[in-house]
Structures are given as structure tokens and as C-alpha cells.
């Protein structure tokens, strides 16, 4: 039997990313839109899904200093990915032509 001894935040983030991969194709399937899958959008969906858990924990850290300490100590890579995606989003909005 395989023992799961990884970081809970990182494991939840990866699971969130994998689940996010299926949302867009599922919606397109329901709406009968083609193409249902594209590799470019799949990469974006994976990165967006991976950031959901760290973003939720960042919001939750307002209520618990222990949660803040745990997030910073145990999930540096996932937190870095979330920060990078957030930064790209904010800069994209800042420099967007309207």
C-alpha cells in the first residue's frame, strides 16, 4: 500500500488543478461547443485550479495566525505559483487596453 506523506496543502492544490482541467470541457460538452478541449486552455485551467487552495488559505489566514504560519512553512511552491498567477492577472488588468 502506498503511504501518502506529502504536504496536505500541496496535495489539495494538485487535486484542485486536476479537477479544474475537466470543468471547461464538461461545460462545453453540455453546451455542445467545439472544440471541447485545447492544450493551451488546459494549461491555464491547471494553473488556475492549483491556485484555488492557496488563495483560500490566504483568505483564511486573516482569521488564524497558526494557519498563516502553516501556509508559509509548508506550501512555499504552491504559494509561489499562486502569487505568480495572481501577479500576472493583476499586471494583465493594469496594462489592458480598453
Secondary structure, 3 states (H helix, E strand, C coil): CCCCCCCHHHHHHHHHHHHHHHHHHHHHHHHCCCCCCCHHHHHHHHHHHHHHHHHHHHHHCCCCHHHHHHHHHHCHHHHHHHHHHHHHHHHHHHCCCC
